[in-house]
Amino acid sequence: MKRAFTLAEVLITLGIIGVVAALTIPTLMSNHRANVTMQKLKKFYSSMSQAQLMAINDYGEVQNWDFVENGGESNNAIVLNWFNKYFKPYLNSTEIIDKKVIKDDEIKDAGIAVKMGDGSIATFAGFAGGYMHIRLYTNPKTFYNDTATEGKDEFLFGFNQSNASAFEVYGQTGWKDINQLKYNSWGGCYKENTSNGHPLCTRLLQMNNWTVPKDYPYKF
């Protein structure tokens, strides 16, 4: 007859299982959140790129689209009309967010926030001289609470009126060196850089095929 486990043996086994779970579950959860974030970034970039190409087909090259001249002043209505004309018809399930719930003054006064089909929030602002900053908040709570961390749940893209064919990740046309993207004192993707945020993190992730590098400064 097989010997039954003693209570002490059962408790030891359960303790070992608990320790292993405590060590592995946080990593598994972090990896899952990272994967979800990367999928949202990849989807947003793809959707916006396709929308821009379809708008080019309907309205001609982007150099001829409506935009705010250098030195001109943008506002909510200008940005909203631009988005509704050139992008909204080619995107699925977008919803303009009431500016009353927006805490970011730049977006509230001179831009718009759009809820995307997957729940992410995209903001469009800074439209002058043919360039618009577009930010994707992959965790909507951090947008509404104004607690987002650039490079973790806030990522910078852009519409460039001088780029004839492609929707851009911020820095896409000029930044190609991985070390510069990581450690440049202006916008480099490292935690110690506090002067200009981390706008180059999005470009770093794009160059890594929308996967998180092992030495990425943020855990998800």
N, C-alpha and C positions, 0 to 999 in steps of 0.2 A: 504494500500500500504506500502511495506517495505521501511524503510528509507535507503537511499544510504549512503555509507561511505563518510565522509568528507575528504578533502585533508589532513588535519592534522592527521586523524586516519590512512589513507593509509601510510603516511610517517612514523608514529610511528611503524606500523606493519612491513614495509620494514626495518626500522632500527633494530627492534628486530631480524628479520630474518638474517640480515647482521651480527649482533653480534654473534648469535648462530652459523652461518656458519664459522665466523672467529675463533671461539673457537673450533669447532669440526673438520673442514676439515683438519687442520694440523695433528691432532691426527690420523684421518682416513688414511691420506697419509703415515704417519710414520708406522702405523700398516701394511699397504699394503707392503711397502718396506721391513719391517721385515719379513713378510710372504714369499715374493719372495726370500729374502736372505736365509732363512731357507730351502726353497725348493731346492735351488741350492746346499746348503751344503749337504743335505740329498741325493740328486741325485748323486753328485760327489762321496760321500762316498760309496754309493751302487754300482755305475758303476765301480769304481776302485776295490772294493772288489770282484765283480763278475769277472772282468778282471784278477785279480790275481789268483783266483781259476781256471779259464780256462787255464791260463799259467802254473799253477802247473800241471794240467792234461796233458799238452803237453810236458813240460820240466822237470817235477819232482819237488821235494821240493826246496824251495827258497835257502836253504843252498848251493845248488849245482849250482845256477845261477851265471852268470858272475858278478863280483863286484870288487871294488877297495880295495886292502888290507889296513889294518891300516898303516898310515904313507905314503900311496901312494898319488899320485896327480891326481885329476880328471880333465877333460876338456870337452869342448862341444861335441867333437866327441864320447867320451866314454859314456856320458850320453845319447846322441841322439841314439847311437846304442843300448844301453840297453833299452830305451823306445820303439824304433821301434821293438825290438825283443819280449819283454815280455808284453807290454801293448797296443801299437797301434793297433795290429790286432783284439783286443777284444773290442775296443771302437768305438763309432759311431762319424763320422764327426769331426775328430781332424785335426788341421793344425798347423805346426811348424811356429812360429813367427820369422821373420827376426831379427837377433840380432842387426841390425843397429838402430832399433827403441826402443831398450831396454835401460833404463837408469840405472838399477841396475847392478853395476859392477860385483857382484858375479855371477849373471845369465848370463851376457854378456860374461864373461871370462871362466866360469866353469860349465855352466848349460844350460838349454833350457827353453823356454816358449812355451806353447801349448794353442791354442784357442780351447775350448771345444765346443760341439754341441750347448749348450745354450748361447754361447757368453762369458762365464766366461773364465778367463785366469788361467792356472795352470803352476807353475814353478817347476822345478826339479833341485836341486843343493845340494852341500855339500856331495857328494857321496864318503865316505871313511869309512873303517871299517865295511862295510855292512849296513850303514844307510844313507838314503837320505831324506833331508828335502823337503817336497812338500807343496807349498802354493797355496791356491785358492783365486783368486781375483774376488769377485762376481760382482764388478763394474769395467768393463774393463778400463774406463776413469782414475780411480785412479792408475791403473797399468801403463798405458802409460805416465801419468803425474808424476809418482813417488810420489803420495800424499796419498797413502792408509794408513788407520789406522787399526792396528792389533786388531781384535776383532769386527770390524765394517764392513769392506769390504775386509779384508785380514785375512785368516784363515790357521792355520798350521796343516798339516797332516805329515805322514812319511811312508817310506818303511823301514822295519826292517828285515835285512837278518837273524837275529836270531829268528824271529817269524815265525814259520813254515807254518802258514795257513791264517793269516789275514792281510789285509791292515789296517793301524792304523791311528787314530787321535793322534796327538802328546800328549804324556803323558798317553795314554790309558792303558799301562801295569803297570804303577806305581802309578797313581793318581786316588784315588777313594773317597776322602773326599771332600765334597762340600765346606766347609769353607777353606780348603787348596787351592782349585782351585780358590776361590775368593780372598783370602787375603795373600797368600804366597808371601814373599818379592821377590822371584825369579819367575817372569813370571805370578804372580797372576792376575786375571781378575778384576782389579780396576784401575780407571783413574790415581790415584796418583802414581802408580807404573811406574816409568820412566826409571828404570835401564836396564831392559831386554825385554821391550815390553810386550805383553800380549799373549804369546803362549798358555797359559792354557785356554783361552776363548773358543777355539774350543771344548776342552774336556768338559768344563762346559755345553755348548750347547748340546753336545751329551748326557750327563748324564741327561739332562732335556728333552730328547726325541726330540731333534731338534726343540725346541720352546724357545722363549726368556723369561727368568725369569723376574718377575716384578721389581726386583732390579738390573737388568742388567745395567752396567755402561754407555752404549751407546744407543742413540736413532738413528733410521734408517731413 
